[in-house]
Amino acid sequence: MNSKTCFHKITKVNLFILIVVLLSSATVYYQKVSAETSIQYWDKNTNKIVTTTEKKFLQKYGLYKKKTFYKGYDDKGKLAVELYFDEKTKKGCGISYYYSNPFGFEIDSYDTQKKFTYEKYSLMPIMNDTKFSPYSEDILNYKEEKTYKFINKKQRLINYTSTGIISGDETEKIVVMYFSYGKNGKLISKNITINSNISGSYRSSSAIYYDKLERPYYSKSYVTHGSLLDFYIYNGNSKIPSYILTLDDNLGVINPVLTKITQ
């Protein structure tokens, strides 16, 4: 072996060692930053927003370094929420990353909901919300229009619009929906707008996103004080979610509602 070859081998070994050291350092640094990331949460004892670190917040509930019950992602694939939850005690906590400043929240119980319909072409709100039905009102000259397009050799619904006279004599749009698909023809998202004269501001518009099995995994809806973020938690390939985590964003303060779906 000549000196030149030996030098190249030594250089490669040193370079490899350097990369390993840098990666190890980066991992340690990431863990440190993650644990010390500043977050806010609503303190029930003082009735005000408190600033702390992720580590201290999770330690408060005895969940630091515990396995997450669920990680939720938005439509861009960005981590939006982490949920720590014990099904036996019905208690836990979570951290919302929806905004640039993470916000912690507490889970001390859950609601229950019988049945769940997410038929992807349903013309009703996805959670079967009993607070609103756009067709419960008396609507004159009611009409529906649907537009289809061939995608992956199959006819897909891409637009739905219903119109009618709610009051007076002017025809208005009642419900408008747009459907988006991938090249394989599977549904990616559904956007819904509902006439506010019927629904008010509560979920008057929603964007629902679907996974590879065409199940809803995330949705964002409008309310007057902010937005509602829904995360659908499934057990394996089940078509029905086990839980729905709703984060009510009230001007930056996150109020959670965890709903268990019962069959």
C-alpha positions as CSV (number, residue, x, y, z in Angstrom):
1,M,0.0,0.0,0.0
2,N,1.5,3.3,-1.0
3,S,1.4,6.4,1.1
4,K,-1.2,8.1,-1.1
5,T,-3.7,5.2,-0.8
6,C,-3.1,5.0,3.0
7,F,-3.7,8.8,3.3
8,H,-7.1,8.4,1.4
9,K,-8.2,5.6,3.6
10,I,-7.3,7.5,6.8
11,T,-9.1,10.6,5.4
12,K,-12.3,8.5,4.8
13,V,-12.2,7.0,8.2
14,N,-11.7,10.4,9.9
15,L,-14.5,11.8,7.7
16,F,-16.8,9.0,8.8
17,I,-16.0,9.5,12.5
18,L,-16.6,13.3,12.1
19,I,-20.1,12.6,10.5
20,V,-21.0,10.2,13.3
21,V,-20.0,12.7,16.0
22,L,-21.9,15.6,14.3
23,L,-25.1,13.5,13.9
24,S,-24.8,12.4,17.6
25,S,-24.4,16.0,18.6
26,A,-27.3,17.1,16.5
27,T,-29.5,14.4,18.1
28,V,-28.6,15.5,21.6
29,Y,-29.1,19.1,20.7
30,Y,-32.5,18.4,19.2
31,Q,-33.6,16.5,22.3
32,K,-32.4,19.3,24.5
33,V,-34.2,22.0,22.4
34,S,-37.4,19.9,22.2
35,A,-37.5,19.4,26.0
36,E,-36.8,23.1,26.6
37,T,-39.1,24.5,24.0
38,S,-41.2,27.3,25.4
39,I,-44.9,26.6,25.5
40,Q,-48.0,28.2,27.0
41,Y,-51.0,26.7,28.7
42,W,-54.1,27.8,30.6
43,D,-53.6,27.5,34.3
44,K,-56.9,26.7,36.0
45,N,-55.6,27.7,39.4
46,T,-54.6,31.2,38.4
47,N,-57.1,31.5,35.5
48,K,-54.4,32.9,33.2
49,I,-51.9,31.8,30.6
50,V,-48.7,30.5,31.9
51,T,-45.4,30.1,30.0
52,T,-43.2,27.1,30.7
53,T,-41.2,24.4,28.9
54,E,-42.5,21.2,27.2
55,K,-40.5,19.2,29.7
56,K,-42.0,20.9,32.7
57,F,-45.5,20.8,31.2
58,L,-45.3,17.1,30.6
59,Q,-43.8,16.5,34.0
60,K,-46.8,18.3,35.5
61,Y,-49.0,15.4,34.3
62,G,-46.3,12.7,34.9
63,L,-46.0,12.1,31.1
64,Y,-42.5,13.3,30.3
65,K,-40.7,10.7,28.2
66,K,-43.9,8.7,28.0
67,K,-45.2,7.3,24.6
68,T,-47.6,9.5,22.8
69,F,-51.2,8.2,22.4
70,Y,-51.6,10.0,19.1
71,K,-49.7,12.4,16.8
72,G,-51.8,14.4,14.4
73,Y,-50.6,16.1,11.2
74,D,-52.1,18.9,9.1
75,D,-52.7,18.8,5.4
76,K,-49.1,19.9,4.7
77,G,-47.8,16.9,6.7
78,K,-46.6,19.2,9.5
79,L,-47.0,17.9,13.1
80,A,-50.0,19.8,14.5
81,V,-50.7,18.0,17.8
82,E,-49.4,15.5,20.3
83,L,-51.8,13.7,22.6
84,Y,-50.9,11.9,25.8
85,F,-53.9,10.0,27.1
86,D,-54.7,7.1,29.4
87,E,-57.9,5.3,28.4
88,K,-58.4,3.8,31.8
89,T,-58.2,7.0,33.8
90,K,-59.6,9.1,30.9
91,K,-57.0,11.7,31.7
92,G,-54.0,13.2,29.9
93,C,-52.7,16.2,28.2
94,G,-51.5,17.4,24.8
95,I,-49.6,20.1,23.0
96,S,-50.9,21.9,19.9
97,Y,-48.3,23.0,17.4
98,Y,-50.8,24.7,15.1
99,Y,-49.3,28.1,15.8
100,S,-45.6,29.0,15.9
101,N,-45.9,29.0,19.7
102,P,-46.9,25.6,21.1
103,F,-49.9,25.6,23.4
104,G,-50.5,22.9,26.1
105,F,-53.9,21.6,27.1
106,E,-55.4,19.2,29.6
107,I,-57.7,16.2,29.0
108,D,-59.7,15.2,32.1
109,S,-62.6,13.4,30.5
110,Y,-64.2,12.6,27.1
111,D,-67.6,12.8,25.5
112,T,-69.2,9.9,23.7
113,Q,-70.9,9.8,20.3
114,K,-72.9,6.9,18.9
115,K,-72.2,6.1,15.3
116,F,-70.1,8.0,12.8
117,T,-70.7,8.6,9.1
118,Y,-67.9,9.9,6.9
119,E,-69.3,8.8,3.5
120,K,-66.9,10.9,1.4
121,Y,-69.6,12.3,-0.9
122,S,-72.0,13.0,2.0
123,L,-73.6,16.5,1.7
124,M,-73.8,16.9,5.4
125,P,-71.2,18.0,8.0
126,I,-68.8,15.2,8.7
127,M,-69.4,14.8,12.4
128,N,-73.2,14.4,12.0
129,D,-73.5,17.6,14.1
130,T,-77.0,17.9,15.5
131,K,-76.6,21.6,15.9
132,F,-77.0,22.2,12.2
133,S,-78.8,20.7,9.2
134,P,-78.9,23.0,6.1
135,Y,-82.0,21.1,4.9
136,S,-84.1,21.5,8.0
137,E,-85.3,25.0,6.9
138,D,-88.1,25.7,4.5
139,I,-86.4,26.4,1.2
140,L,-88.3,27.5,-1.9
141,N,-87.2,26.7,-5.4
142,Y,-84.6,24.3,-4.1
143,K,-82.2,23.0,-6.7
144,E,-79.0,20.9,-6.8
145,E,-76.2,20.9,-9.4
146,K,-73.4,18.4,-9.6
147,T,-70.3,18.5,-11.8
148,Y,-68.3,15.4,-12.6
149,K,-64.9,14.7,-14.2
150,F,-63.2,11.5,-15.3
151,I,-60.1,10.8,-13.2
152,N,-58.2,7.6,-13.5
153,K,-61.0,6.3,-15.8
154,K,-63.7,6.8,-13.3
155,Q,-66.3,9.6,-13.0
156,R,-65.7,11.7,-9.9
157,L,-67.8,14.4,-8.3
158,I,-65.8,17.6,-8.2
159,N,-68.5,20.2,-7.4
160,Y,-71.8,20.2,-5.7
161,T,-74.0,23.3,-5.3
162,S,-77.5,23.7,-3.9
163,T,-79.5,26.8,-4.2
164,G,-82.9,28.1,-3.1
165,I,-84.9,31.0,-1.6
166,I,-84.4,31.2,2.2
167,S,-86.2,34.5,2.7
168,G,-87.5,37.2,0.5
169,D,-87.5,36.4,-3.2
170,E,-83.7,36.1,-4.0
171,T,-82.1,32.8,-4.8
172,E,-79.0,32.1,-2.8
173,K,-76.4,29.4,-2.6
174,I,-77.1,27.1,0.3
175,V,-74.3,24.6,0.3
176,V,-71.2,24.5,-2.0
177,M,-68.6,21.7,-2.0
178,Y,-65.4,21.2,-3.9
179,F,-63.7,17.8,-4.1
180,S,-60.0,17.2,-4.9
181,Y,-58.4,14.0,-6.0
182,G,-55.1,12.5,-6.6
183,K,-54.0,11.0,-9.9
184,N,-55.1,7.6,-8.7
185,G,-58.6,8.9,-8.3
186,K,-58.7,8.8,-4.5
187,L,-60.2,11.7,-2.6
188,I,-57.7,14.1,-1.1
189,S,-59.9,16.8,0.3
190,K,-63.4,18.2,0.5
191,N,-64.1,21.9,1.0
192,I,-67.6,22.9,2.3
193,T,-69.2,26.4,2.5
194,I,-72.7,26.7,4.1
195,N,-74.9,29.7,3.9
196,S,-74.4,31.7,7.1
197,N,-78.1,32.8,7.1
198,I,-78.9,29.1,8.0
199,S,-75.9,28.0,10.0
200,G,-74.5,31.2,11.5
201,S,-70.7,31.1,11.9
202,Y,-70.5,27.7,13.5
203,R,-68.7,25.5,11.0
204,S,-69.9,27.7,8.2
205,S,-66.9,26.5,6.2
206,S,-64.7,23.4,6.5
207,A,-61.8,21.8,4.8
208,I,-61.6,18.0,5.3
209,Y,-58.6,15.9,4.4
210,Y,-58.4,12.2,3.7
211,D,-55.7,9.6,4.1
212,K,-54.7,6.8,1.7
213,L,-57.7,4.7,2.8
214,E,-59.9,7.7,2.0
215,R,-60.7,8.2,5.7
216,P,-60.9,11.7,7.1
217,Y,-57.8,12.4,9.3
218,Y,-57.9,16.1,9.7
219,S,-60.3,19.0,9.2
220,K,-60.4,22.7,9.9
221,S,-63.6,24.6,10.3
222,Y,-64.5,28.3,10.8
223,V,-66.1,29.7,13.9
224,T,-66.4,33.4,14.8
225,H,-63.8,33.4,17.6
226,G,-61.2,31.3,15.6
227,S,-61.3,27.8,14.2
228,L,-62.0,24.2,15.1
229,L,-59.4,21.6,14.3
230,D,-60.6,18.0,14.2
231,F,-58.2,15.0,14.3
232,Y,-59.5,11.5,13.7
233,I,-57.8,8.8,15.7
234,Y,-58.1,5.3,14.2
235,N,-57.2,1.8,15.5
236,G,-55.3,0.2,12.6
237,N,-57.3,0.1,9.4
238,S,-60.6,0.5,11.0
239,K,-63.0,2.6,8.9
240,I,-64.5,4.2,12.0
241,P,-62.3,6.4,14.3
242,S,-61.9,5.4,17.9
243,Y,-61.7,9.0,19.0
244,I,-62.0,12.5,17.6
245,L,-59.9,15.2,19.1
246,T,-61.3,18.7,18.5
247,L,-59.2,21.7,19.4
248,D,-61.2,24.9,19.7
249,D,-58.9,27.7,18.9
250,N,-60.2,30.7,20.8
251,L,-57.9,33.5,19.7
252,G,-54.8,31.4,20.4
253,V,-56.1,29.7,23.5
254,I,-56.7,26.0,22.8
255,N,-59.7,24.3,24.4
256,P,-59.8,20.6,23.7
257,V,-62.7,18.2,23.4
258,L,-62.0,14.5,23.1
259,T,-64.9,12.4,21.8
260,K,-65.0,8.6,21.9
261,I,-67.0,6.9,19.1
262,T,-69.1,4.1,20.4
263,Q,-70.6,1.4,18.0
